[in-house]
């Protein structure tokens, strides 16, 4: 979870914040409540995405993105 700290707090606690990034934490450094910078660990990149508990149990049909039939479109558009 990313926490926001103000710039004064970041200056006075920089060593501590850097240590916390080593355990995976990220911080947003803000000035007057406006996010200005991110403090994050180097080299980890984005963690791999985890698949949900239904992995392998759901199949997306090949025609998932095919245009809808005219009758269905008319219903959505209030023309029925």
PDB file of N, CA, C and O in Angstrom, chain B, residues numbered from 101:
ATOM      1  N   UNK B 101       0.846  -1.176   0.000  1.00  0.00           N
ATOM      2  CA  UNK B 101       0.000   0.000   0.000  1.00  0.00           C
ATOM      3  C   UNK B 101       0.897   1.247   0.000  1.00  0.00           C
ATOM      4  O   UNK B 101       1.885   1.309   0.731  1.00  0.00           O
ATOM      5  N   UNK B 102       0.550   2.208  -0.804  1.00  0.00           N
ATOM      6  CA  UNK B 102       1.329   3.431  -0.906  1.00  0.00           C
ATOM      7  C   UNK B 102       0.834   4.448   0.106  1.00  0.00           C
ATOM      8  O   UNK B 102      -0.362   4.729   0.188  1.00  0.00           O
ATOM      9  N   UNK B 103       1.769   4.998   0.880  1.00  0.00           N
ATOM     10  CA  UNK B 103       1.421   6.029   1.866  1.00  0.00           C
ATOM     11  C   UNK B 103       1.934   7.364   1.392  1.00  0.00           C
ATOM     12  O   UNK B 103       2.951   7.438   0.702  1.00  0.00           O
ATOM     13  N   UNK B 104       1.240   8.411   1.756  1.00  0.00           N
ATOM     14  CA  UNK B 104       1.664   9.761   1.397  1.00  0.00           C
ATOM     15  C   UNK B 104       2.282  10.435   2.614  1.00  0.00           C
ATOM     16  O   UNK B 104       1.734  10.387   3.715  1.00  0.00           O
ATOM     17  N   UNK B 105       3.444  11.069   2.392  1.00  0.00           N
ATOM     18  CA  UNK B 105       4.112  11.828   3.451  1.00  0.00           C
ATOM     19  C   UNK B 105       4.391  13.227   2.922  1.00  0.00           C
ATOM     20  O   UNK B 105       4.606  13.417   1.725  1.00  0.00           O
ATOM     21  N   UNK B 106       4.385  14.203   3.821  1.00  0.00           N
ATOM     22  CA  UNK B 106       4.691  15.563   3.365  1.00  0.00           C
ATOM     23  C   UNK B 106       6.203  15.717   3.233  1.00  0.00           C
ATOM     24  O   UNK B 106       6.973  14.920   3.770  1.00  0.00           O
ATOM     25  N   UNK B 107       6.605  16.741   2.518  1.00  0.00           N
ATOM     26  CA  UNK B 107       8.020  16.912   2.184  1.00  0.00           C
ATOM     27  C   UNK B 107       8.877  17.119   3.435  1.00  0.00           C
ATOM     28  O   UNK B 107      10.017  16.656   3.482  1.00  0.00           O
ATOM     29  N   UNK B 108       8.342  17.811   4.448  1.00  0.00           N
ATOM     30  CA  UNK B 108       9.096  18.006   5.690  1.00  0.00           C
ATOM     31  C   UNK B 108       9.335  16.666   6.375  1.00  0.00           C
ATOM     32  O   UNK B 108      10.444  16.387   6.830  1.00  0.00           O
ATOM     33  N   UNK B 109       8.300  15.840   6.449  1.00  0.00           N
ATOM     34  CA  UNK B 109       8.439  14.520   7.062  1.00  0.00           C
ATOM     35  C   UNK B 109       9.435  13.672   6.272  1.00  0.00           C
ATOM     36  O   UNK B 109      10.228  12.941   6.865  1.00  0.00           O
ATOM     37  N   UNK B 110       9.403  13.761   4.940  1.00  0.00           N
ATOM     38  CA  UNK B 110      10.338  12.997   4.113  1.00  0.00           C
ATOM     39  C   UNK B 110      11.774  13.432   4.376  1.00  0.00           C
ATOM     40  O   UNK B 110      12.673  12.593   4.416  1.00  0.00           O
ATOM     41  N   UNK B 111      12.004  14.745   4.558  1.00  0.00           N
ATOM     42  CA  UNK B 111      13.354  15.238   4.840  1.00  0.00           C
ATOM     43  C   UNK B 111      13.870  14.729   6.179  1.00  0.00           C
ATOM     44  O   UNK B 111      15.013  14.284   6.286  1.00  0.00           O
ATOM     45  N   UNK B 112      13.027  14.798   7.188  1.00  0.00           N
ATOM     46  CA  UNK B 112      13.483  14.438   8.529  1.00  0.00           C
ATOM     47  C   UNK B 112      13.562  12.933   8.747  1.00  0.00           C
ATOM     48  O   UNK B 112      14.285  12.479   9.634  1.00  0.00           O
ATOM     49  N   UNK B 113      12.836  12.154   7.960  1.00  0.00           N
ATOM     50  CA  UNK B 113      12.799  10.701   8.151  1.00  0.00           C
ATOM     51  C   UNK B 113      13.257   9.934   6.920  1.00  0.00           C
ATOM     52  O   UNK B 113      12.862   8.783   6.735  1.00  0.00           O
ATOM     53  N   UNK B 114      14.085  10.549   6.070  1.00  0.00           N
ATOM     54  CA  UNK B 114      14.467   9.915   4.819  1.00  0.00           C
ATOM     55  C   UNK B 114      15.103   8.546   5.020  1.00  0.00           C
ATOM     56  O   UNK B 114      14.749   7.594   4.325  1.00  0.00           O
ATOM     57  N   UNK B 115      16.029   8.435   5.955  1.00  0.00           N
ATOM     58  CA  UNK B 115      16.700   7.143   6.184  1.00  0.00           C
ATOM     59  C   UNK B 115      15.688   6.058   6.535  1.00  0.00           C
ATOM     60  O   UNK B 115      15.761   4.943   6.019  1.00  0.00           O
ATOM     61  N   UNK B 116      14.756   6.384   7.404  1.00  0.00           N
ATOM     62  CA  UNK B 116      13.731   5.421   7.808  1.00  0.00           C
ATOM     63  C   UNK B 116      12.836   5.038   6.630  1.00  0.00           C
ATOM     64  O   UNK B 116      12.502   3.867   6.451  1.00  0.00           O
ATOM     65  N   UNK B 117      12.450   6.033   5.829  1.00  0.00           N
ATOM     66  CA  UNK B 117      11.591   5.749   4.676  1.00  0.00           C
ATOM     67  C   UNK B 117      12.307   4.865   3.658  1.00  0.00           C
ATOM     68  O   UNK B 117      11.704   3.960   3.081  1.00  0.00           O
ATOM     69  N   UNK B 118      13.592   5.129   3.441  1.00  0.00           N
ATOM     70  CA  UNK B 118      14.359   4.305   2.511  1.00  0.00           C
ATOM     71  C   UNK B 118      14.428   2.859   3.019  1.00  0.00           C
ATOM     72  O   UNK B 118      14.286   1.917   2.239  1.00  0.00           O
ATOM     73  N   UNK B 119      14.644   2.690   4.311  1.00  0.00           N
ATOM     74  CA  UNK B 119      14.663   1.333   4.878  1.00  0.00           C
ATOM     75  C   UNK B 119      13.330   0.636   4.669  1.00  0.00           C
ATOM     76  O   UNK B 119      13.297  -0.552   4.347  1.00  0.00           O
ATOM     77  N   UNK B 120      12.230   1.360   4.847  1.00  0.00           N
ATOM     78  CA  UNK B 120      10.909   0.757   4.673  1.00  0.00           C
ATOM     79  C   UNK B 120      10.648   0.360   3.216  1.00  0.00           C
ATOM     80  O   UNK B 120       9.907  -0.587   2.956  1.00  0.00           O
ATOM     81  N   UNK B 121      11.250   1.078   2.271  1.00  0.00           N
ATOM     82  CA  UNK B 121      11.055   0.691   0.866  1.00  0.00           C
ATOM     83  C   UNK B 121      11.678  -0.673   0.589  1.00  0.00           C
ATOM     84  O   UNK B 121      11.233  -1.382  -0.313  1.00  0.00           O
ATOM     85  N   UNK B 122      12.694  -1.043   1.347  1.00  0.00           N
ATOM     86  CA  UNK B 122      13.339  -2.338   1.142  1.00  0.00           C
ATOM     87  C   UNK B 122      12.422  -3.502   1.502  1.00  0.00           C
ATOM     88  O   UNK B 122      12.646  -4.632   1.070  1.00  0.00           O
ATOM     89  N   UNK B 123      11.391  -3.222   2.293  1.00  0.00           N
ATOM     90  CA  UNK B 123      10.423  -4.275   2.611  1.00  0.00           C
ATOM     91  C   UNK B 123       9.212  -4.200   1.678  1.00  0.00           C
ATOM     92  O   UNK B 123       8.204  -4.873   1.893  1.00  0.00           O
ATOM     93  N   UNK B 124       9.332  -3.360   0.627  1.00  0.00           N
ATOM     94  CA  UNK B 124       8.275  -3.327  -0.377  1.00  0.00           C
ATOM     95  C   UNK B 124       7.338  -2.139  -0.299  1.00  0.00           C
ATOM     96  O   UNK B 124       6.478  -1.981  -1.165  1.00  0.00           O
ATOM     97  N   UNK B 125       7.480  -1.304   0.711  1.00  0.00           N
ATOM     98  CA  UNK B 125       6.580  -0.149   0.828  1.00  0.00           C
ATOM     99  C   UNK B 125       6.949   0.929  -0.179  1.00  0.00           C
ATOM    100  O   UNK B 125       8.110   1.066  -0.566  1.00  0.00           O
ATOM    101  N   UNK B 126       5.942   1.693  -0.599  1.00  0.00           N
ATOM    102  CA  UNK B 126       6.154   2.846  -1.466  1.00  0.00           C
ATOM    103  C   UNK B 126       5.572   4.066  -0.781  1.00  0.00           C
ATOM    104  O   UNK B 126       4.617   3.966  -0.011  1.00  0.00           O
ATOM    105  N   UNK B 127       6.160   5.222  -1.070  1.00  0.00           N
ATOM    106  CA  UNK B 127       5.688   6.473  -0.478  1.00  0.00           C
ATOM    107  C   UNK B 127       5.524   7.517  -1.570  1.00  0.00           C
ATOM    108  O   UNK B 127       6.323   7.589  -2.504  1.00  0.00           O
ATOM    109  N   UNK B 128       4.492   8.314  -1.441  1.00  0.00           N
ATOM    110  CA  UNK B 128       4.305   9.487  -2.279  1.00  0.00           C
ATOM    111  C   UNK B 128       4.725  10.682  -1.431  1.00  0.00           C
ATOM    112  O   UNK B 128       4.243  10.850  -0.311  1.00  0.00           O
ATOM    113  N   UNK B 129       5.617  11.509  -1.958  1.00  0.00           N
ATOM    114  CA  UNK B 129       6.053  12.708  -1.248  1.00  0.00           C
ATOM    115  C   UNK B 129       5.244  13.870  -1.800  1.00  0.00           C
ATOM    116  O   UNK B 129       5.234  14.122  -3.004  1.00  0.00           O
ATOM    117  N   UNK B 130       4.561  14.579  -0.891  1.00  0.00           N
ATOM    118  CA  UNK B 130       3.651  15.647  -1.290  1.00  0.00           C
ATOM    119  C   UNK B 130       4.119  16.987  -0.735  1.00  0.00           C
ATOM    120  O   UNK B 130       4.742  17.062   0.324  1.00  0.00           O
ATOM    121  N   UNK B 131       3.803  18.035  -1.476  1.00  0.00           N
ATOM    122  CA  UNK B 131       4.069  19.398  -1.026  1.00  0.00           C
ATOM    123  C   UNK B 131       2.732  20.115  -0.996  1.00  0.00           C
ATOM    124  O   UNK B 131       2.064  20.245  -2.023  1.00  0.00           O
ATOM    125  N   UNK B 132       2.345  20.576   0.179  1.00  0.00           N
ATOM    126  CA  UNK B 132       1.043  21.225   0.384  1.00  0.00           C
ATOM    127  C   UNK B 132      -0.102  20.318  -0.066  1.00  0.00           C
ATOM    128  O   UNK B 132      -1.095  20.782  -0.626  1.00  0.00           O
ATOM    129  N   UNK B 133       0.055  19.007   0.189  1.00  0.00           N
ATOM    130  CA  UNK B 133      -0.991  18.050  -0.143  1.00  0.00           C
ATOM    131  C   UNK B 133      -1.006  17.602  -1.594  1.00  0.00           C
ATOM    132  O   UNK B 133      -1.805  16.741  -1.962  1.00  0.00           O
ATOM    133  N   UNK B 134      -0.137  18.168  -2.430  1.00  0.00           N
ATOM    134  CA  UNK B 134      -0.095  17.818  -3.849  1.00  0.00           C
ATOM    135  C   UNK B 134       1.042  16.827  -4.083  1.00  0.00           C
ATOM    136  O   UNK B 134       2.194  17.146  -3.786  1.00  0.00           O
ATOM    137  N   UNK B 135       0.751  15.619  -4.613  1.00  0.00           N
ATOM    138  CA  UNK B 135       1.799  14.635  -4.857  1.00  0.00           C
ATOM    139  C   UNK B 135       2.870  15.178  -5.804  1.00  0.00           C
ATOM    140  O   UNK B 135       2.560  15.723  -6.863  1.00  0.00           O
ATOM    141  N   UNK B 136       4.137  15.021  -5.404  1.00  0.00           N
ATOM    142  CA  UNK B 136       5.248  15.556  -6.187  1.00  0.00           C
ATOM    143  C   UNK B 136       6.230  14.466  -6.641  1.00  0.00           C
ATOM    144  O   UNK B 136       6.816  14.581  -7.718  1.00  0.00           O
ATOM    145  N   UNK B 137       6.416  13.415  -5.839  1.00  0.00           N
ATOM    146  CA  UNK B 137       7.407  12.391  -6.176  1.00  0.00           C
ATOM    147  C   UNK B 137       7.009  11.067  -5.530  1.00  0.00           C
ATOM    148  O   UNK B 137       6.181  11.017  -4.620  1.00  0.00           O
ATOM    149  N   UNK B 138       7.627   9.998  -6.031  1.00  0.00           N
ATOM    150  CA  UNK B 138       7.379   8.658  -5.481  1.00  0.00           C
ATOM    151  C   UNK B 138       8.702   8.079  -5.002  1.00  0.00           C
ATOM    152  O   UNK B 138       9.716   8.171  -5.694  1.00  0.00           O
ATOM    153  N   UNK B 139       8.687   7.487  -3.826  1.00  0.00           N
ATOM    154  CA  UNK B 139       9.851   6.796  -3.278  1.00  0.00           C
ATOM    155  C   UNK B 139       9.507   5.311  -3.281  1.00  0.00           C
ATOM    156  O   UNK B 139       8.596   4.876  -2.576  1.00  0.00           O
ATOM    157  N   UNK B 140      10.241   4.539  -4.078  1.00  0.00           N
ATOM    158  CA  UNK B 140       9.927   3.122  -4.242  1.00  0.00           C
ATOM    159  C   UNK B 140      11.219   2.316  -4.338  1.00  0.00           C
ATOM    160  O   UNK B 140      12.266   2.868  -4.679  1.00  0.00           O
ATOM    161  N   UNK B 141      11.159   1.020  -4.040  1.00  0.00           N
ATOM    162  CA  UNK B 141      12.356   0.192  -4.138  1.00  0.00           C
ATOM    163  C   UNK B 141      12.798   0.057  -5.599  1.00  0.00           C
ATOM    164  O   UNK B 141      11.970   0.064  -6.510  1.00  0.00           O
ATOM    165  N   UNK B 142      14.102  -0.066  -5.807  1.00  0.00           N
ATOM    166  CA  UNK B 142      14.658  -0.240  -7.151  1.00  0.00           C
ATOM    167  C   UNK B 142      14.795  -1.728  -7.447  1.00  0.00           C
ATOM    168  O   UNK B 142      15.093  -2.527  -6.559  1.00  0.00           O
ATOM    169  N   UNK B 143      14.574  -2.082  -8.692  1.00  0.00           N
ATOM    170  CA  UNK B 143      14.861  -3.439  -9.132  1.00  0.00           C
ATOM    171  C   UNK B 143      13.731  -4.433  -8.988  1.00  0.00           C
ATOM    172  O   UNK B 143      13.817  -5.542  -9.515  1.00  0.00           O
ATOM    173  N   UNK B 144      12.711  -4.076  -8.311  1.00  0.00           N
ATOM    174  CA  UNK B 144      11.631  -5.033  -8.163  1.00  0.00           C
ATOM    175  C   UNK B 144      10.649  -4.963  -9.316  1.00  0.00           C
ATOM    176  O   UNK B 144      10.021  -5.966  -9.655  1.00  0.00           O
ATOM    177  N   UNK B 145      10.507  -3.791  -9.924  1.00  0.00           N
ATOM    178  CA  UNK B 145       9.536  -3.659 -11.000  1.00  0.00           C
ATOM    179  C   UNK B 145       8.134  -3.920 -10.490  1.00  0.00           C
ATOM    180  O   UNK B 145       7.887  -3.915  -9.284  1.00  0.00           O
ATOM    181  N   UNK B 146       7.242  -4.141 -11.396  1.00  0.00           N
ATOM    182  CA  UNK B 146       5.878  -4.477 -10.998  1.00  0.00           C
ATOM    183  C   UNK B 146       5.812  -5.953 -10.644  1.00  0.00           C
ATOM    184  O   UNK B 146       6.362  -6.785 -11.366  1.00  0.00           O
ATOM    185  N   UNK B 147       5.151  -6.289  -9.548  1.00  0.00           N
ATOM    186  CA  UNK B 147       5.041  -7.706  -9.207  1.00  0.00           C
ATOM    187  C   UNK B 147       4.197  -8.425 -10.260  1.00  0.00           C
ATOM    188  O   UNK B 147       3.313  -7.817 -10.861  1.00  0.00           O
ATOM    189  N   UNK B 148       4.458  -9.700 -10.486  1.00  0.00           N
ATOM    190  CA  UNK B 148       3.659 -10.426 -11.466  1.00  0.00           C
ATOM    191  C   UNK B 148       2.197 -10.454 -11.051  1.00  0.00           C
ATOM    192  O   UNK B 148       1.871 -10.558  -9.869  1.00  0.00           O
ATOM    193  N   UNK B 149       1.336 -10.360 -12.035  1.00  0.00           N
ATOM    194  CA  UNK B 149      -0.090 -10.369 -11.735  1.00  0.00           C
ATOM    195  C   UNK B 149      -0.514 -11.766 -11.308  1.00  0.00           C
ATOM    196  O   UNK B 149      -0.143 -12.764 -11.924  1.00  0.00           O
ATOM    197  N   UNK B 150      -1.294 -11.811 -10.248  1.00  0.00           N
ATOM    198  CA  UNK B 150      -1.789 -13.091  -9.754  1.00  0.00           C
ATOM    199  C   UNK B 150      -3.154 -13.365 -10.358  1.00  0.00           C
ATOM    200  O   UNK B 150      -4.013 -12.484 -10.406  1.00  0.00           O
ATOM    201  N   UNK B 151      -3.343 -14.566 -10.806  1.00  0.00           N
ATOM    202  CA  UNK B 151      -4.639 -14.946 -11.346  1.00  0.00           C
ATOM    203  C   UNK B 151      -5.599 -15.225 -10.203  1.00  0.00           C
ATOM    204  O   UNK B 151      -5.192 -15.648  -9.121  1.00  0.00           O
ATOM    205  N   UNK B 152      -6.844 -14.990 -10.449  1.00  0.00           N
ATOM    206  CA  UNK B 152      -7.863 -15.181  -9.431  1.00  0.00           C
ATOM    207  C   UNK B 152      -8.167 -16.642  -9.174  1.00  0.00           C
ATOM    208  O   UNK B 152      -7.605 -17.527  -9.818  1.00  0.00           O
ATOM    209  N   UNK B 153      -9.058 -16.889  -8.230  1.00  0.00           N
ATOM    210  CA  UNK B 153      -9.380 -18.264  -7.854  1.00  0.00           C
ATOM    211  C   UNK B 153     -10.121 -19.029  -8.949  1.00  0.00           C
ATOM    212  O   UNK B 153     -10.225 -20.253  -8.869  1.00  0.00           O
ATOM    213  N   UNK B 154     -10.635 -18.344  -9.964  1.00  0.00           N
ATOM    214  CA  UNK B 154     -11.358 -19.025 -11.039  1.00  0.00           C
ATOM    215  C   UNK B 154     -10.472 -19.288 -12.255  1.00  0.00           C
ATOM    216  O   UNK B 154     -10.982 -19.572 -13.339  1.00  0.00           O
ATOM    217  N   UNK B 155      -9.153 -19.197 -12.086  1.00  0.00           N
ATOM    218  CA  UNK B 155      -8.225 -19.435 -13.184  1.00  0.00           C
ATOM    219  C   UNK B 155      -8.497 -20.800 -13.812  1.00  0.00           C
ATOM    220  O   UNK B 155      -8.529 -21.818 -13.121  1.00  0.00           O
ATOM    221  N   UNK B 156      -8.689 -20.806 -15.113  1.00  0.00           N
ATOM    222  CA  UNK B 156      -8.942 -22.054 -15.837  1.00  0.00           C
ATOM    223  C   UNK B 156     -10.388 -22.492 -15.829  1.00  0.00           C
ATOM    224  O   UNK B 156     -10.727 -23.466 -16.501  1.00  0.00           O
ATOM    225  N   UNK B 157     -11.256 -21.814 -15.099  1.00  0.00           N
ATOM    226  CA  UNK B 157     -12.650 -22.220 -15.009  1.00  0.00           C
ATOM    227  C   UNK B 157     -13.575 -21.352 -15.862  1.00  0.00           C
ATOM    228  O   UNK B 157     -14.754 -21.671 -16.019  1.00  0.00           O
ATOM    229  N   UNK B 158     -13.055 -20.269 -16.405  1.00  0.00           N
ATOM    230  CA  UNK B 158     -13.867 -19.366 -17.215  1.00  0.00           C
ATOM    231  C   UNK B 158     -13.288 -19.341 -18.617  1.00  0.00           C
ATOM    232  O   UNK B 158     -12.074 -19.245 -18.794  1.00  0.00           O
ATOM    233  N   UNK B 159     -14.151 -19.426 -19.604  1.00  0.00           N
ATOM    234  CA  UNK B 159     -13.722 -19.391 -20.995  1.00  0.00           C
ATOM    235  C   UNK B 159     -14.377 -18.192 -21.666  1.00  0.00           C
ATOM    236  O   UNK B 159     -15.592 -18.015 -21.577  1.00  0.00           O
ATOM    237  N   UNK B 160     -13.585 -17.378 -22.331  1.00  0.00           N
ATOM    238  CA  UNK B 160     -14.101 -16.228 -23.059  1.00  0.00           C
ATOM    239  C   UNK B 160     -14.330 -16.683 -24.500  1.00  0.00           C
ATOM    240  O   UNK B 160     -13.398 -17.149 -25.156  1.00  0.00           O
ATOM    241  N   UNK B 161     -15.567 -16.550 -25.001  1.00  0.00           N
ATOM    242  CA  UNK B 161     -15.847 -17.007 -26.369  1.00  0.00           C
ATOM    243  C   UNK B 161     -15.056 -16.211 -27.402  1.00  0.00           C
ATOM    244  O   UNK B 161     -14.700 -15.056 -27.167  1.00  0.00           O
ATOM    245  N   UNK B 162     -14.784 -16.841 -28.553  1.00  0.00           N
ATOM    246  CA  UNK B 162     -14.018 -16.192 -29.618  1.00  0.00           C
ATOM    247  C   UNK B 162     -14.725 -14.954 -30.156  1.00  0.00           C
ATOM    248  O   UNK B 162     -14.071 -14.018 -30.617  1.00  0.00           O
ATOM    249  N   UNK B 163     -16.064 -14.941 -30.100  1.00  0.00           N
ATOM    250  CA  UNK B 163     -16.818 -13.808 -30.647  1.00  0.00           C
ATOM    251  C   UNK B 163     -17.177 -12.777 -29.570  1.00  0.00           C
ATOM    252  O   UNK B 163     -18.141 -12.026 -29.722  1.00  0.00           O
ATOM    253  N   UNK B 164     -16.408 -12.745 -28.494  1.00  0.00           N
ATOM    254  CA  UNK B 164     -16.699 -11.843 -27.376  1.00  0.00           C
ATOM    255  C   UNK B 164     -16.786 -10.386 -27.820  1.00  0.00           C
ATOM    256  O   UNK B 164     -17.657  -9.655 -27.349  1.00  0.00           O
ATOM    257  N   UNK B 165     -15.918  -9.955 -28.700  1.00  0.00           N
ATOM    258  CA  UNK B 165     -15.894  -8.563 -29.150  1.00  0.00           C
ATOM    259  C   UNK B 165     -16.677  -8.333 -30.438  1.00  0.00           C
ATOM    260  O   UNK B 165     -16.601  -7.250 -31.019  1.00  0.00           O
ATOM    261  N   UNK B 166     -17.413  -9.312 -30.883  1.00  0.00           N
ATOM    262  CA  UNK B 166     -18.193  -9.165 -32.119  1.00  0.00           C
ATOM    263  C   UNK B 166     -19.321  -8.154 -31.894  1.00  0.00           C
ATOM    264  O   UNK B 166     -19.811  -8.014 -30.774  1.00  0.00           O
ATOM    265  N   UNK B 167     -19.735  -7.451 -32.953  1.00  0.00           N
ATOM    266  CA  UNK B 167     -20.854  -6.500 -32.811  1.00  0.00           C
ATOM    267  C   UNK B 167     -22.123  -7.197 -32.325  1.00  0.00           C
ATOM    268  O   UNK B 167     -22.373  -8.359 -32.648  1.00  0.00           O
ATOM    269  N   UNK B 168     -22.905  -6.475 -31.556  1.00  0.00           N
ATOM    270  CA  UNK B 168     -24.166  -7.030 -31.061  1.00  0.00           C
ATOM    271  C   UNK B 168     -25.202  -7.080 -32.178  1.00  0.00           C
ATOM    272  O   UNK B 168     -25.160  -6.262 -33.096  1.00  0.00           O
ATOM    273  N   UNK B 169     -26.133  -8.034 -32.109  1.00  0.00           N
ATOM    274  CA  UNK B 169     -27.208  -8.073 -33.094  1.00  0.00           C
ATOM    275  C   UNK B 169     -28.048  -6.787 -33.008  1.00  0.00           C
ATOM    276  O   UNK B 169     -28.111  -6.147 -31.958  1.00  0.00           O
ATOM    277  N   UNK B 170     -28.685  -6.423 -34.118  1.00  0.00           N
ATOM    278  CA  UNK B 170     -29.468  -5.189 -34.179  1.00  0.00           C
ATOM    279  C   UNK B 170     -30.560  -5.140 -33.117  1.00  0.00           C
ATOM    280  O   UNK B 170     -30.805  -4.081 -32.540  1.00  0.00           O
ATOM    281  N   UNK B 171     -31.222  -6.266 -32.845  1.00  0.00           N
ATOM    282  CA  UNK B 171     -32.306  -6.281 -31.856  1.00  0.00           C
ATOM    283  C   UNK B 171     -31.767  -5.942 -30.461  1.00  0.00           C
ATOM    284  O   UNK B 171     -32.417  -5.222 -29.703  1.00  0.00           O
ATOM    285  N   UNK B 172     -30.602  -6.450 -30.128  1.00  0.00           N
ATOM    286  CA  UNK B 172     -30.006  -6.177 -28.810  1.00  0.00           C
ATOM    287  C   UNK B 172     -29.579  -4.717 -28.734  1.00  0.00           C
ATOM    288  O   UNK B 172     -29.824  -4.051 -27.728  1.00  0.00           O
ATOM    289  N   UNK B 173     -28.940  -4.212 -29.792  1.00  0.00           N
ATOM    290  CA  UNK B 173     -28.549  -2.802 -29.830  1.00  0.00           C
ATOM    291  C   UNK B 173     -29.749  -1.896 -29.675  1.00  0.00           C
ATOM    292  O   UNK B 173     -29.691  -0.904 -28.948  1.00  0.00           O
ATOM    293  N   UNK B 174     -30.837  -2.225 -30.352  1.00  0.00           N
ATOM    294  CA  UNK B 174     -32.058  -1.402 -30.262  1.00  0.00           C
ATOM    295  C   UNK B 174     -32.578  -1.341 -28.830  1.00  0.00           C
ATOM    296  O   UNK B 174     -33.058  -0.299 -28.382  1.00  0.00           O
ATOM    297  N   UNK B 175     -32.481  -2.462 -28.112  1.00  0.00           N
ATOM    298  CA  UNK B 175     -32.936  -2.500 -26.725  1.00  0.00           C
ATOM    299  C   UNK B 175     -32.067  -1.580 -25.855  1.00  0.00           C
ATOM    300  O   UNK B 175     -32.587  -0.818 -25.039  1.00  0.00           O
ATOM    301  N   UNK B 176     -30.735  -1.657 -26.035  1.00  0.00           N
ATOM    302  CA  UNK B 176     -29.837  -0.803 -25.263  1.00  0.00           C
ATOM    303  C   UNK B 176     -30.064   0.663 -25.571  1.00  0.00           C
ATOM    304  O   UNK B 176     -29.950   1.509 -24.684  1.00  0.00           O
ATOM    305  N   UNK B 177     -30.381   0.972 -26.802  1.00  0.00           N
ATOM    306  CA  UNK B 177     -30.558   2.359 -27.225  1.00  0.00           C
ATOM    307  C   UNK B 177     -31.996   2.869 -27.021  1.00  0.00           C
ATOM    308  O   UNK B 177     -32.305   4.014 -27.350  1.00  0.00           O
ATOM    309  N   UNK B 178     -32.855   2.021 -26.483  1.00  0.00           N
ATOM    310  CA  UNK B 178     -34.236   2.422 -26.209  1.00  0.00           C
ATOM    311  C   UNK B 178     -35.107   2.521 -27.452  1.00  0.00           C
ATOM    312  O   UNK B 178     -36.084   3.269 -27.467  1.00  0.00           O
ATOM    313  N   UNK B 179     -34.762   1.770 -28.497  1.00  0.00           N
ATOM    314  CA  UNK B 179     -35.537   1.818 -29.742  1.00  0.00           C
ATOM    315  C   UNK B 179     -36.471   0.634 -29.860  1.00  0.00           C
ATOM    316  O   UNK B 179     -37.074   0.451 -30.917  1.00  0.00           O
ATOM    317  N   UNK B 180     -36.619  -0.160 -28.853  1.00  0.00           N
ATOM    318  CA  UNK B 180     -37.453  -1.364 -29.014  1.00  0.00           C
ATOM    319  C   UNK B 180     -38.902  -1.116 -28.730  1.00  0.00           C
ATOM    320  O   UNK B 180     -39.716  -2.035 -28.826  1.00  0.00           O
TER     321      UNK B 180
END
